Amino acid sequence: MSWAKCSTPGPKPDREPQMLANLHLAFRAVFPSSDLWQCSNSGLWNTSSIARSCGSALNSGDESATSDAPVTGSPVESVASLAGQKVDSEFAIAEAIKNTAEAAREQWAVSFVRDLPSTEILAIDTISAPASSEWLDLQLFAAEDEGRTEEPSERRKREEREKGNVPKSQDMAGSAILIGGVLMLFLFGTYMVQRIGEMFSRYFGLIATQQGVFGIEELQVLMKDLFYQTGMILLPILLVTIVMGVIGNVVQVGLMFSLQTLQFRFERMKPDFKRVLPVRRNLFNLLKVIMQMLIIAGAAYLVIIDDFIPMLKASGMGLTQAVTIFATVALKLLLLCGVLLLIISIPDFFYQRFEYIENLKVTTAEAKRERKDEEGDPLLKQRQRERAYEMRRQKNMLGEVPQADVVITNPTHYAVALKYDQLESTAPMVIAKGTDQLAFSIRKVAQEYSIPVEENPLLARTLYRDVEIGQEIPESLYRAVSVIFSRLTKFRQRAGA
């Protein structure tokens, strides 16, 4: 990451040599191994060579040194010795810095020392000097999604789901609510109108009976009954719309309950320019809104054309018949719009899933860190697998020791078990070997099964080093091993006699 420390601008100092030495240290801190100190015959640093040097240093990733480079002699002599000639003034250095910043495509920064007060030196086009000395992160202006190429892990998706961040189309749930409400009005609209008419008739009759004079208790009873009757009329529609809204969300994200989306977050108050900039999501939403407007206009045209004649005849009908005709047309229009919007919400749902995955993508380093946190350190897991494999191998190898003819030892640090079957092999074969604790286990098994143990340090080390398990011994060891087998054969013959 590139950083720049900018100092407070001030008057030009009289200590030009000290300033040049400090500037030299600053350049050394950024590009320690480049040929930045080559100069031209004019006595000034050549800006083109500086730009080339900075570019090569950037390409090679040379941004990691410190500014602890020793400076010998006077500051002017130090700079002149590195540059080859004496530098004329800090104004030339400032111009070189500007040109270098442009040539390097504004991808680098110079770590200025704090006691550099020269306004000309700090007047760099790519860095604005603040009023006080502070560190500025130059990567704040980089693309937010730069380098985010790895797919999100299941753990990351699960964490976002717990926060209530899931991919879904709001239009799908809204369309389902609209369709459910319109269907309820189609099915129970007449009944609801009758109930409303009966309710108002009863209330108007009660008012006429009381001549508009009510006590406080009578008025409370009247208001309670009014709210109850209104609630009973609207309750079926409210229940259906709630159920349809839940179904519209469950179909997209499954059963989920999270209160974190209701919590206040200060980050939501910050201005987000992405909402107004022509990014991909905003362009898609614009196209979606245009499509919805066209669909609503087309649906209205089709419904009105289909019922145009009955609507014209309504002018000569009674109030009830006219209201019925226009209410039927409105419900047909709402139902058609709801169905069409529901169809449009299907591609919107898949687009929201695409944007959701894109926003959750991480960099390669973040993906490795997540895998490390979830699965553990890969190196540790590798060591554990290697250890488990080694333990299984040792266990299998110890199971072969009882078939050995002889065990050759160091006598304590090495142990090699040999088996010789004249029908299966032409020479003795190594069936087990080990050092230290494993060698002790081999000797212990040999003692349990009465297998001869021969002490021959040189032969044991040679067999362990040169012969792998399952291989026959080389011809160079035939003589040494044959001596041991001959002695064992004679011993067995005497024991049998």
N, C-alpha and C positions, 0 to 999 in steps of 0.2 A: 504494500500500500504506500502511496506517495503522500508525503506530508510537507508542508511549508510553514516555516516560522517567520512571520512578518513583524517588523518592529515599527514603533511609532515614528512617523516622518518628522524630521526636524531640520535645523540649519546644517549647511555643509560644514564638515569638521575641518579643522586645521591639521589633523593628524592623518594626512593622506597615506603615508607609508603603513601605519598601523591598520588603516582600513583595507589596504590592498592585501596585507598579510592575512587579515581575517577573511577576506573574500577568497583568498587562496585556500584556506582551510575549509571554507564552505563548499567549494568545488571539489576538493579532495574527499569530503564526506559523501558526496553524491556519486562521483565517478572516480573511484580510487585507482582502478587499473587501466583506465583508458589513456590514449595519447592526447589528452586535452591540452597539454602544456606546450604543444608545438606552436610556433609563431612564424609570422612572415618577416620579410626583410624590412618592412616599414617600421618595426619596433612596437607594433601593437599586436594583440592576439588576433589571429585571422578568424573572422566570424564563420567563414565557410568550413574551415577545418574544425572549429569548435562544434558546429552543427553536425558534421560527419562523425566526430568523436562521440558526441552525445547520443547520436542515433545508434552507433555501434555498441555503445555501452548499454543503451536501453535494450537492444536486441539480445544482448548476452546476459541480461538480467543483472547488470553491475550496479546495484543500488544498496549494498549491504554493509559498507565500511563505516567506520566511525571517524570522527574528526580529531583523532589523537595523533595525527602524523607530526613528528617532531620538526620544528623549524629552527635551523641553525643560522647564526649570524644575524644581521639586522633584517627587519621585515622586507625592506626593499631588495636587499641582496638575495633573500630567500625566494621572493617572487621572480626576480630577474634570473636567478640560477635555474629555476624550473622552466621559465618561459623562454630562456635563451637570450633575451634582451630586456632592457628596462621598460616597464609599462608606463605610458605617458600619464594617463589620468583615469579617474574613476568613471568619467563620462564614456570613454571608449568601452570600459567593462560593462556599463549599463546597456550600451547599444549591442554589445556582443550577447548579453543575456537575452535581450528581446529577440534578436535574430535566432538564437539557439532555441528559444521557446517555440517560435513559429516553425522552425525546421523540424523540431521534435514532435510537432503536432500537439503541443500543449499537454504532453503526457508525463512531464517530469517537473520537479520542483527543487529549488535550492534551499538548503537549510541555513538560513542567515543567522549569524550570531546576534546576540541581543543588543550589543553596543554599536550597531551600524545605523547611524541616524540620517544618512544621506538620502534626500528625497529622490535624486536621480537614480540611485541604485535600486530603490524600492519601487520605482515606477515601471513595473513589469505588466505587460498587457494582460497576461493570463492569470495574474494574482492581484487582488485588490488588498492593499494594506489596511488593516483595521486600526482603530484609534489606540488600541493597547496590544501588547505582545501576547499572542495566543497561537495555539496550533490549529490549523485548518485541515480538515479531511478533504483532499481533492477528489476522492472517489464519490463524494456526495452527488456529483453531477454525472456519474456513470449510469448506464441503463440499469433499472432495478432488476430486471430479469436476466441480466447478462450472465451466462455460464450456467443457468438453471436448466439442465438437460436431463437429469435423472428423474425417473418416474417416482412418485411418492410411495412410501412404504405403507403397508397395512396399518402399522402402528400410528403413523402420521394421520391417516384417514380416520382411524378410530378416535384419536385425540380431537381432531376437528369435529367429528360427529358428536362427541361429548360436549363440545362447546356450542353445538347447535348449528355449525357451519356445514351444510349439506347441499348437494346440487339439486335444485328443484325449480320448476317453472311456476311462477305465481299465476300465470294466465290459466294453467290447467285447473288449479283449485278454484279460481274465480269463475271459469266457465262451468265447472261442475255445480257450483253454488247457484249460478244463474239458471241452469237447466232444472235443478231441483226446485227452485222457487217458482219458476214458470209452470212446471208440471203440477205443483200443488195448487196454483191458481186455476189451472185448467180443470182439475178434478174437483176442487172444493170452492171454486170462486162463487158459484151460485149460492151454495149453502152459506158462505161467509157474508154475502150481500144480504141474504134473508135475515141472518142473525143480527147484522148491524141495523137493518130496518126495524126489526122487532125491538131492539134495545132502545133506539131513539124514540120509537112510538110510545114505549112504556114510560120513558123519562119525560117526554113532552106531556103525556097524559097525567103523570104525577105532578108536574109543574102546574098544569091547569087546575088540578084538584086543589092543590095548596095555594093557588093564586100567587105563586112566586114567592111565598113567605116560608122560609125554612129556619128551624133552629140549628144551633151548632151541632147537636147530636144527630139530627136528621141529615144535615149536610155531610157529616162524616160518614154516615152509613151509605148515603147516596154516592159519594166519591169512591168508597171502598168497592161498592158493587160495580161502579163504572170501570174501575181498573181491573176488577176480576173478569168481567165480561169481555173487555178488550183483550186481556191476556189470553183467555180461552179461545178467542177467535184467531189471534195471531200466533199462538203457541205451535200449532202444527207446522206452519211455514218456517218458524224459527228453528224448530227441531230438525226439519228436513234440510234446511240450509247448513246447519251445523254438521249434520251427519255427512252431507255431500262434501263439505269442506274438508272434514277429516279424511274421508275416502280419497279425495283428490290429492292429499298430502301423503297418505299411507301408501298409495299406489306408487309414488315416486321414491320415497325414502324409507318406507317400512315404519314399524312402530318405533317411535322415538319421543322422549320427553326430556327437555332441557330448559332450565331457568336462566342459563347464562346469557341467552339472547335478550332477556329483559333487564339485565344489569346495565347501569349507566357506565359508559366508558368515555373518558375524556378524549380519546383518539378520534371518536366520531365527530367531535366538534372542530377538529382541524380541517382547514380547507383542502380539498382534494381536487387538483386540477385535472386529474384523469377523467372526472365526471363530465367535463366540458370539452376536453380535447378530442379530436377525431380518432380515437382508438378503435380497435376492432369491436369491442363490446358495444360501444355507443353507436357505431355504424349499424351493427346488427339490430339493436333496439330501434333505431330510426326506421330501418326497413320493415321491421315487424309492426310498428305503429302505422306506417303507411299502408301495409297490407291489411291491417285490421280496419282501418278507415274505409278502404275500398270494399272490403267484405260487408261491412255494415251498410254502406251506401248501396251495394248491389242487392243485399237482402231486402232493404227497404223498398227498392225499386220493384223487385219481383212480387213482394207481398202486396204493395199498393196497386200494382197493375192487375193482380189477380182479383182483388176485392174493390176495384175502383167503382164498378157499377153499383154494388150494394152501398158503398159510402155515399154516392150521389143520391141514391134513393132515401138515405137516412134523413135528408132535410125535410121530407114530407111525412115522416113517422113521428110517433110519440117519443117522449124523453127516454123511457125505459128501453124501447127497441133501438133507438139511436145509440145509447150508451152501450148496449149489448154488442152492436156491430163494431163500434170503434174499439171496445175492450177486446173483442175477439181478434181484430186486426193487430192490435198492440201485442197481445200474447203470442200470436203466430210469428210476429217480427222478432220478439225477444227469444223465442225458442229456436228459430232458425239462426239467429246471430250466435246464440250459445253453442249450438252444435258446430257451426263453422269455426268459431273461436277455439273450441275444444280440439278440432282437427289441426288448427295452426299451432296449438300449444305443444303438440307432439314433437315436431322438429325443434321447437324452442327448448324443450326438456333435454334433448340430446345435445344441443348447443351449450346449455348451462352445465351439463356434465363435462363437456370438453373444456370450458373455461375454468371449471372447478379443478380439473386435473392440471391444467396449465398453471394455475395460481399456486398449486401445492408442490409443483416440481422444485427440486433442490439441486444444488451444485454437487459435483462429485465428492468434494470434501465433506459436505453435510450428509450425503448418503452413506459414506464410510463411517462417519461418526454415529449415525443412527443405527447402522448395523452393529457397530461396536457396543453401543449402549443396550441394544436389544439382545444380541447373541453373545456378547462378551468379546474380549480382545481376540482377534483372529490368530495372533501369534500364540496366545495362551491356549486357544482351542487346538491349534496345530500341535503344540507340545503335548497336550492331553491325549490327542489321538495317537501321536507317536509313542507316548508312554504306554497307552493301552495296547497298541500293536506290539510293543516290545515285551510287555508282560504276557500276552498271548503266545508270542513266539517262544519265550523262555519256558512257559508252561508246557507247550508242545514238545520243546526240546528235552525237558526233563523227563517227559514220558517216554523218550527213546533211549534214555540211559540204561534201563534194565536189559536192553538187548545188546549192549556193548560187550566186547571181549576183554577190553582193558581200558583203564583211565590213566592218562599220563599227566602228571602234575608238576608244579614249579618248585616247591610243593604246596604253597599257600595261595599265591596270586593267580596262577593259571591252572586250568584243568581242561583236558581234551579227551573225549570218549571216542574210541576206535572200535569198528566192527569189521570183521573179515569173513565173508561168505564166499567160498571158492566157486560155488555154482552161479552166483549172481554178479560177482565183480572179480577183476584181475588183481586188485590190490586192496589193502585196508581202506575203509571209508570213515570220514569224520561224521559222526551223527550228533555230536553235542560239543559245545565249547563255551567257555566263559571265564571271566576274571572276577577276583574279589568275592563278593557275596554269591554270585552265580557259580563261581568255581567251588565255593564251600557247599552249595546245594548239590552240585554234581558229585562231589566226593561223598556227601552224606547218602545220596541215593545209591551210589556204588557200594557203600558199606552195608546198606540195608539188603541189597541183593547179592552180596558176597562176590562182587566183581573186583578182580585184582586192580590195585592202584600202584603204579610205578612212578617213582620220582626221577625225573630227568628234566631239569630246568631248561637246558638249551633246546631240547627236542620239543618240549611243551610250548615254549615261546615261538619256535619256528612254525609248528603246526597251527598255532592260533593266528599267526600273522599271515601265513601263505595259503592256507587251505580253508575254503568255505565249507559250511555245513552241507552235506550231501555229496561232496566231492571226494575222489580218491586221492591218496597222498601222492606227491610227485616222485619220480624215479630217484631223485637225489636223496630222498629219505628212506628208500627201500631198506638199505643196509641197517640203519639205526633201528627202524621199526621191526625188521626181521629178527634182530637180536633179541628184542623184548618178547616177540611171539614165540621164538624158539625156547627161551627160558621158561615161559609160561607153559609150553607144551611139555617140556621135560618135568616141570613141577607137577603137572596134572598126571603124567604117566607114573611118577613115583608115588603120588597120592593114591592112584588107582591100584597100584601093586600092593 
